[in-house]
């Protein structure tokens, strides 16, 4: 099983490298075609590339896709996105406190198709292998420091990515003043993403939104839900809110916060799954990342 997973991972990385190579060649040929049509000077790195003109006439009808667009067609979520509901495993670090266990239950209620498993003495390789054999799509691992939730790690199967967030200002649903009490609705929620404008922000949006099942147009109450989960990016801090709503008029609704309430800050996106510590680092926050408050990365 381990050999099979390693082989699938190598095949995926090889296909992705070929896609990246073909997309770069296509973008350079598109720039060359545009330069010949407009007469504008071409970048010397493209103009002096003799291999770029090989089989050029056979490539004139190829679509002009950028590198990001080509990689987006063959990303980690393209195969089952919108076709199969995600199955997310929510677990914690070892020997969790009562507060972290309660927070894990609320994350389980936040994600309608997720399941929660007590960590016990399981190690990360065993958790990952069990999740893959059960056909799960993601694992969420919660961390704490002295009873306060401090970090959240999201790992997508079978090939990654693994995104790590730090948690701040975590407020459980029973600690929110005037919050809606009673049973939490597990209907498929509406998702709102605001302020994610950069490529990194769009990458984070894709990672988060694939934890939730797609809302299909149906007459069943499970698909047409009355709750909304909001992710608002403010200076690279993602504010997470969970509300239920009731229509009070033709164009008006009344909101009631359910919880939990928290602030997430991205500090790493890495290739591979949760147990793979040697995966390629796609982005990480270093000590010089936030030296300038004018620059936002999300």
C-alpha positions in Angstrom: 0.0 0.0 0.0 2.8 2.4 0.8 4.6 1.6 -2.5 1.4 2.2 -4.4 0.8 5.6 -2.7 4.4 6.6 -3.4 4.1 5.6 -7.0 0.8 7.5 -7.4 2.5 10.6 -5.8 5.5 10.3 -8.3 3.1 9.9 -11.2 1.1 13.0 -10.1 4.3 15.1 -9.7 5.5 14.0 -13.1 2.3 14.9 -14.9 2.2 18.2 -13.1 5.8 18.9 -14.2 4.9 18.1 -17.8 1.8 20.4 -17.6 4.0 23.2 -16.2 6.6 22.7 -19.0 4.0 22.7 -21.8 2.2 25.8 -20.3 5.5 27.7 -20.2 6.3 26.9 -23.8 2.7 27.8 -24.9 3.0 31.2 -23.1 6.3 32.0 -24.7 5.0 31.1 -28.1 2.0 33.2 -27.5 4.3 36.2 -26.7 6.3 35.4 -29.9 3.1 35.4 -31.9 1.9 38.6 -30.4 5.3 40.3 -31.1 5.2 39.2 -34.8 1.6 40.6 -35.2 2.2 43.9 -33.5 5.9 44.5 -34.3 6.7 45.3 -30.6 10.2 44.2 -29.3 10.4 40.8 -27.7 12.0 39.9 -24.4 15.6 38.7 -25.2 15.1 35.4 -23.2 12.3 34.5 -25.6 13.9 36.0 -28.8 17.1 34.1 -28.4 15.5 30.8 -27.6 16.0 28.7 -30.8 14.2 25.7 -29.4 11.1 27.8 -29.1 10.7 27.9 -32.9 10.7 24.1 -33.3 7.4 22.9 -34.7 6.1 26.4 -34.3 3.7 26.3 -37.2 2.0 23.2 -35.7 1.4 25.0 -32.5 -0.4 28.0 -33.9 -3.9 26.7 -33.2 -3.1 25.8 -29.6 -5.1 27.7 -27.0 -3.2 30.5 -25.3 -3.4 29.5 -21.6 -1.2 31.0 -18.9 0.8 28.8 -16.5 -1.7 29.4 -13.7 -4.6 28.4 -15.9 -3.0 25.3 -17.1 -2.1 24.2 -13.6 -5.6 25.0 -12.4 -7.0 22.5 -14.9 -4.8 19.7 -13.3 -4.8 20.6 -9.7 -5.4 18.4 -6.7 -9.1 19.1 -6.5 -10.1 18.9 -10.2 -11.0 15.2 -10.3 -13.8 15.1 -7.8 -14.7 18.8 -7.3 -18.4 19.3 -7.4 -19.0 15.6 -8.1 -18.5 13.8 -4.8 -19.1 15.4 -1.3 -15.9 15.7 0.7 -15.5 13.5 3.7 -13.4 15.3 6.2 -11.8 13.7 9.3 -11.5 16.1 12.3 -9.1 15.1 15.1 -6.8 16.7 17.7 -3.4 16.5 19.1 -2.6 13.9 21.7 -4.2 14.2 25.1 -6.5 17.1 24.2 -8.0 19.3 26.9 -11.8 19.6 27.4 -11.8 22.9 25.6 -10.0 21.5 22.5 -12.3 18.5 22.4 -15.3 20.9 22.5 -13.7 23.0 19.7 -13.2 19.8 17.6 -17.0 19.0 18.1 -17.9 22.5 16.9 -15.6 22.2 13.8 -17.3 18.9 13.1 -20.7 20.6 13.2 -19.4 23.4 11.0 -18.5 20.9 8.2 -21.7 19.0 7.4 -20.1 15.9 5.9 -17.2 15.6 8.4 -16.6 13.0 11.1 -14.7 13.4 14.4 -12.3 10.7 15.7 -10.6 10.7 19.1 -6.8 10.8 18.6 -5.9 8.4 21.4 -2.4 6.9 20.9 -2.6 7.0 17.1 0.5 8.5 15.3 0.2 10.6 12.1 1.2 7.9 9.6 -1.5 5.6 11.0 -4.1 8.3 10.8 -3.2 9.1 7.2 -3.2 5.5 6.1 -6.5 4.8 7.8 -8.1 7.9 6.2 -6.8 7.0 2.8 -8.1 3.4 3.0 -11.5 4.7 4.2 -11.7 7.0 1.1 -11.6 10.3 3.1 -10.8 13.5 1.2 -9.2 15.7 4.0 -7.9 15.6 7.5 -8.1 18.5 9.9 -5.7 18.4 12.8 -6.3 20.8 15.7 -3.5 21.9 18.1 -3.6 23.7 21.5 -1.4 25.4 24.1 -2.6 25.1 27.7 -6.2 24.6 26.7 -6.3 27.3 24.0 -6.7 26.2 20.4 -3.7 27.7 18.6 -3.3 26.0 15.2 -5.3 24.2 12.5 -3.8 22.0 9.8 -5.7 21.0 6.7 -4.4 18.1 4.6 -6.0 17.0 1.3 -5.8 13.4 0.1 -4.2 11.7 -1.7 -1.4 14.0 -2.8 -1.9 17.2 -0.8 -1.6 20.1 -0.4 -1.2 20.6 3.4 -2.1 24.1 4.7 -1.3 25.2 8.2 -3.1 28.1 10.0 -2.5 29.7 13.3 -5.7 30.4 15.3 -6.4 33.5 17.3 -9.3 34.9 19.3 -11.1 31.5 19.3 -14.6 31.8 20.9 -16.7 28.7 21.3 -20.4 28.8 20.6 -21.4 28.7 24.2 -19.2 31.7 25.0 -20.6 34.0 22.3 -23.0 36.5 23.9 -26.6 36.3 22.5 -25.6 33.4 20.3 -28.3 31.0 18.9 -28.8 28.1 21.3 -30.1 24.6 20.7 -29.3 22.1 18.0 -26.9 23.2 15.3 -28.2 22.9 11.8 -26.2 20.6 9.6 -27.6 21.7 6.3 -25.2 22.6 3.5 -24.1 26.2 4.2 -23.7 29.2 1.9 -20.1 30.2 1.6 -18.9 33.8 1.4 -15.3 34.7 0.7 -14.3 38.3 0.7 -10.9 40.0 0.2 -9.0 37.1 -1.4 -7.6 38.8 -4.5 -4.1 37.5 -5.0 -3.1 34.1 -6.4 -2.2 33.0 -2.9 -5.6 34.2 -1.7 -7.3 32.2 -4.4 -5.3 29.2 -3.5 -6.4 29.5 0.1 -10.0 29.9 -1.0 -9.8 26.7 -3.0 -8.4 24.8 0.0 -11.1 26.0 2.3 -14.1 25.8 0.1 -13.4 22.1 -0.8 -13.9 21.2 2.9 -17.6 22.0 2.3 -20.0 20.0 0.1 -21.3 21.8 -3.0 -24.8 23.1 -2.7 -27.0 21.5 -5.4 -30.3 23.0 -6.5 -32.9 20.7 -4.9 -36.2 20.9 -3.0 -34.9 19.0 0.0 -34.2 20.9 3.1 -30.7 19.4 3.4 -29.5 21.1 0.2 -31.3 24.4 0.6 -29.9 25.4 4.0 -30.5 28.5 6.1 -27.0 29.0 7.4 -24.0 30.9 6.1 -20.2 30.6 6.8 -18.2 33.7 6.1 -14.4 34.1 5.5 -13.3 37.7 5.4 -9.6 38.5 4.7 -8.4 41.6 6.5 -4.7 42.2 6.3 -3.9 38.5 5.9 -6.1 37.6 8.9 -9.1 35.5 7.9 -12.1 36.2 10.1 -14.4 33.2 10.3 -18.1 33.6 11.3 -21.0 31.1 11.3 -24.6 32.4 11.2 -28.1 31.1 10.6 -30.6 33.3 8.9 -34.4 33.7 8.8 -36.2 35.6 6.0 -38.3 38.4 7.6 -39.4 40.0 4.3 -39.1 39.9 0.5 -35.6 41.4 0.6 -34.6 41.2 4.2 -33.2 38.5 6.5 -32.3 38.3 10.2 -29.0 36.8 11.2 -28.1 35.0 14.4 -24.5 33.9 15.1 -24.0 30.3 15.9 -20.3 30.0 16.3 -17.5 29.1 16.6 -15.8 32.4 16.0 -12.1 32.6 15.2 -9.3 34.3 13.3 -7.0 32.2 11.0 -3.6 33.3 9.7 -1.9 31.2 7.1 1.8 30.4 7.8 2.5 27.5 5.4 1.3 25.6 2.3 3.2 22.5 1.6 3.0 19.7 -1.0 2.2 16.2 0.2 0.0 14.9 3.0 0.1 15.4 6.7 2.8 13.0 7.7 5.2 14.0 4.8 7.5 16.6 6.4 9.8 16.7 3.4 7.2 18.0 0.9 7.9 20.9 -1.3 7.1 24.2 0.4 4.7 26.2 -1.8 4.6 29.2 0.5 5.5 29.9 4.0 5.7 33.0 6.3 9.2 33.8 7.4 10.5 36.5 9.7 10.5 39.1 7.0 7.1 38.4 5.5 5.2 41.0 7.5 7.8 43.7 7.9 5.8 46.0 5.7 2.2 46.5 6.7 1.3 47.9 3.3 1.8 44.5 1.5 -1.0 41.9 1.8 -0.3 38.4 0.6 -3.9 37.2 0.5 
